[in-house]
């Protein structure tokens, strides 16, 4: 079975989280495939810039969560693993890539209501709790 490894960022600015609307129709976070010889944080920074235009980001220490799922690609089932970091930015302006149709900066509850997949909601819950208690 094919395997994919990606890295994502749960990005916040003050008390708002960034969600992206993907062309496939779901709302989620910045994420992308790890390229050869790339460290996970480098992938996260690159993907953040490519998908949003954001250049300045500060990673929250000790937050790293994994999401796993299966999807179909060219008729084959693919196992995908995504490592997520929690990060903060002061930037608010977004320049969307062609992979996305919209973006929103949302409060925790608004983001929970908009996220499409249960695993994404669980990630946001963990991020919010981590911010609150660390």
C-alpha positions as CSV (number, residue, x, y, z in Angstrom):
1,X,0.0,0.0,0.0
2,X,1.4,3.4,-0.9
3,X,2.4,5.7,2.0
4,X,2.4,9.5,2.2
5,X,4.1,11.6,4.9
6,X,3.0,15.2,5.3
7,X,3.4,18.0,7.8
8,X,0.9,20.6,8.8
9,X,0.4,23.6,11.0
10,X,-2.4,24.5,13.3
11,X,-1.8,28.3,13.0
12,X,-3.1,30.9,15.3
13,X,-3.0,34.7,15.6
14,X,-3.9,35.9,19.0
15,X,-7.2,34.1,19.7
16,X,-8.0,33.1,16.1
17,X,-7.2,30.0,14.1
18,X,-6.6,29.8,10.4
19,X,-8.6,27.4,8.4
20,X,-8.3,26.8,4.6
21,X,-11.0,25.7,2.3
22,X,-9.6,23.1,-0.1
23,X,-10.7,22.7,-3.7
24,X,-12.0,19.2,-2.7
25,X,-14.5,20.9,-0.5
26,X,-13.3,20.4,3.1
27,X,-12.0,22.9,5.7
28,X,-8.7,22.1,7.4
29,X,-5.2,23.4,8.1
30,X,-2.1,24.1,6.1
31,X,-0.3,20.9,5.2
32,X,1.9,19.3,2.6
33,X,4.2,16.5,1.6
34,X,7.7,16.3,3.0
35,X,10.3,16.7,0.3
36,X,13.6,14.9,0.1
37,X,16.1,15.9,2.8
38,X,13.6,18.2,4.4
39,X,13.1,18.5,8.2
40,X,9.5,18.5,9.4
41,X,9.6,22.2,10.6
42,X,11.1,23.2,7.2
43,X,8.3,21.4,5.4
44,X,5.8,23.3,7.6
45,X,7.4,26.7,6.9
46,X,7.5,26.0,3.2
47,X,3.9,24.8,3.0
48,X,2.8,27.7,5.0
49,X,4.4,30.2,2.6
50,X,3.2,28.3,-0.5
51,X,-0.4,28.0,0.7
52,X,-0.8,31.4,2.5
53,X,2.1,33.7,1.7
54,X,2.9,33.9,5.5
55,X,6.6,34.2,6.1
56,X,6.9,34.7,9.9
57,X,5.9,31.9,12.2
58,X,6.8,30.9,15.7
59,X,6.5,27.2,16.7
60,X,5.0,26.4,20.1
61,X,7.5,24.1,21.9
62,X,6.5,20.6,22.7
63,X,3.4,20.4,20.6
64,X,3.4,17.7,18.0
65,X,0.4,15.6,17.1
66,X,-0.1,12.9,14.5
67,X,-3.1,12.3,12.2
68,X,-3.5,9.1,10.1
69,X,-6.1,8.2,7.5
70,X,-6.6,6.4,4.2
71,X,-7.8,7.9,0.9
72,X,-8.1,6.8,-2.7
73,X,-5.6,8.1,-5.3
74,X,-5.8,6.8,-8.9
75,X,-7.9,3.8,-7.7
76,X,-5.4,2.8,-5.0
77,X,-5.8,3.1,-1.2
78,X,-3.1,5.4,0.3
79,X,-2.1,5.5,3.9
80,X,-1.3,9.1,4.9
81,X,0.4,10.2,8.1
82,X,0.4,13.9,8.9
83,X,2.5,15.5,11.8
84,X,1.0,18.7,13.0
85,X,2.8,21.6,14.8
86,X,1.1,24.4,16.6
87,X,2.4,27.8,15.6
88,X,1.7,31.5,16.0
89,X,2.0,34.4,13.5
90,X,1.4,38.1,13.7
91,X,0.5,38.2,10.0
92,X,-3.2,38.3,9.1
93,X,-3.1,38.9,5.3
94,X,-3.3,35.7,3.2
95,X,-2.4,35.0,-0.4
96,X,-4.1,31.8,-1.2
97,X,-2.6,29.1,-3.4
98,X,-4.5,27.4,-6.2
99,X,-5.1,24.5,-3.8
100,X,-7.6,26.5,-1.8
101,X,-10.7,28.5,-2.5
102,X,-11.1,30.5,0.7
103,X,-9.7,31.1,4.2
104,X,-11.0,32.3,7.5
105,X,-9.5,33.4,10.8
106,X,-11.9,32.0,13.4
107,X,-12.3,31.7,17.1
108,X,-11.9,28.3,18.6
109,X,-15.7,27.5,18.6
110,X,-16.2,28.9,15.1
111,X,-13.3,26.8,13.9
112,X,-14.7,23.7,15.6
113,X,-18.0,24.3,13.8
114,X,-16.4,24.7,10.4
115,X,-13.8,21.9,10.4
116,X,-14.9,19.1,8.2
117,X,-13.3,16.0,9.7
118,X,-13.5,14.6,13.3
119,X,-9.7,14.1,13.5
120,X,-9.2,17.8,12.6
121,X,-11.6,18.8,15.4
122,X,-9.7,16.6,17.8
123,X,-6.4,18.3,16.8
124,X,-7.9,21.7,17.4
125,X,-9.1,20.6,20.8
126,X,-5.6,19.4,21.7
127,X,-4.1,22.7,20.4
128,X,-6.5,24.8,22.4
129,X,-5.9,22.8,25.6
130,X,-2.1,23.0,25.1
131,X,-2.3,26.8,24.7
132,X,-4.4,27.1,27.8
133,X,-2.3,25.0,30.1
134,X,1.3,25.7,28.9
